[in-house]
């Protein structure tokens, strides 16, 4: 094997980020007593040593707190772990969320021409085969 003078065991990674983000990252590194390279290496190793799927299975759970007149939002994953998203959601936030969801759902139903409540979305290429 011929040595070309390039490092065969290490590679350099680089990225471009806006100046403001770079300044914030410099501050983050200084607060943690790390160099930029050490922080990046630690973050990269943390991610590749503990990969997380981009999607996870679970359910949102909203619970009403009568004493505070607010809601809590938790996520219950299929592996039986539960995460708290927020324990102090005002009622008007939930009402707004519900209205926004209904509007988006109605827009989708109109787009896919859904009129029956028990209909589901199907690929339209199925219809092309009927000819």
HELIX and SHEET records of a PDB file:
HELIX    1   1 UNK A   19  UNK A   31  1                                  13    
HELIX    2   2 UNK A   36  UNK A   49  1                                  14    
HELIX    3   3 UNK A   91  UNK A  111  1                                  21    
HELIX    4   4 UNK A  125  UNK A  128  1                                   4    
SHEET    1   A 3 UNK A  58  UNK A  65  0                                        
SHEET    2   A 3 UNK A  70  UNK A  77 -1                                        
SHEET    3   A 3 UNK A  82  UNK A  90 -1                                        
END                                                                             
